[in-house]
């Protein structure tokens, strides 16, 4: 298995080390979003529209989206 | 007389009954077959959790509820009790792994509070998650031996193809005369998420290579329903359902996905209950014994929020277990683990005493040549005198883990040039830098030495950092270009161990980062 995976945050491709999590994808994409997720200002959904935790795993090709909370 | 009268009455009643019987006779086969059909339909309830990560105390997760805490093992326990009462002979309780690591109340006792609660709740099976290996194989053995529930994983092997002691590939459960096979799966990505030393001698095989044979075996043993209890993430679960035939239900974990409405992939029902003990998954299914298939299952709103909101009932026995360990956390936090010979101060804009200690601890824990820690990740000073575990947690409040990698001298120089311009300067160990602030950006590091020798641009150096920086935090994107990546221990553990071994901590000026001009 290759060491890096490509994931997509809001359709933007991000390269991460295999084993990294949703929070790492947010940090790599836009660090302020990671803080926003911790503060409950956004939540993260997967491609199926299900909410995922920021400690959740990612696989090569995973797509996640940040959604502003009300 | 009375007999005559009775005889007349009996005679007329008999005639009436005969007439009724004749009228009802054509309908009887239909009624009987409906009753038989009802007998053939079996209602089962599969309760499931995953990725609890030691969360047994209610906490505020603002993405779920901005004002009120969620979760709490004592509330979850009561919900389990209610579901069992609704289907006493037909309920099973499963965990898809990663139960223990993640909070002080669990970490400090290596998962014991969770094991006690799970034993009390009589879990029917738990899959091995990748974080079950975080404390090494000896601690895992201790957890397994104290668990009264089966721990399952079909794709993890020791040398020679043996199973880990106490871990079975599957468990066969019986409910209402049905056999239900629950097969465990552990993510093959475990090698990328755990310290290599914790996985010595272990092999993680891809699930699709082991499952077909096991499914054949359990079907031959009479399993009517096959449940894959997986810790591999929902994307991998979907792929598994596409590749492997014969899995009726996947109860998953690892991706922390709150699958509100069950997913169907190639005929397999896939569920997962978020993370951190916030949800209890409740999958009700109706199985047709004659047709040997699932007739119906919960299609909407499969997850129940665990909440201590007013009016919520709790299980007093579980509350007692939680309280017992919560009280012990305070004792553990107040224990002295070492001493500081002088104040250990932090400063994210330059080299600091505490920054040096943290970076030294990282290098010692990982055995690397160089360590880099973001200055902003150290949040409070440690005063001179006894050092408690609480002081370490207060100084390092983030759940960072160590990551080791190879970087070239050229890449390290690029990091150092970025660092000197950053508000969150890198704290270092194993490297000495002289910055000439009069030089232009990109050329300020006029001298860089590793172990007393000039750093070679083309040479490769083994470096440790934390996972925040390794994912490009604070714009240190060079860390994303490392090679030969390895996961390490939690940063706090590394620092606490360093303080235990090296006290009294001496804080002489080390001059690792020197400015001139």
Interface residues (C-beta under 8 A of the other chain):
Chain A: X1 X3 X15 X16 X17 X18 X19 X20 X22 X23 X24 X25 X27 X28 X31 X37 X38 X39 X40 X41 X42 X43 X46 X48 X50 X51 X52 X53 X54 X55 X56 X57 X58 X59 X61 X62 X69
Chain B: X51 X53 X61 X62 X63 X66 X102 X187 X188 X189 X192 X193 X233 X234 X235 X236 X254 X255 X256 X257 X258 X259 X260 X263 X274 X275 X276 X403 X467 X468 X470 X471 X472 X473 X474 X475 X480 X482 X483 X484 X485 X487
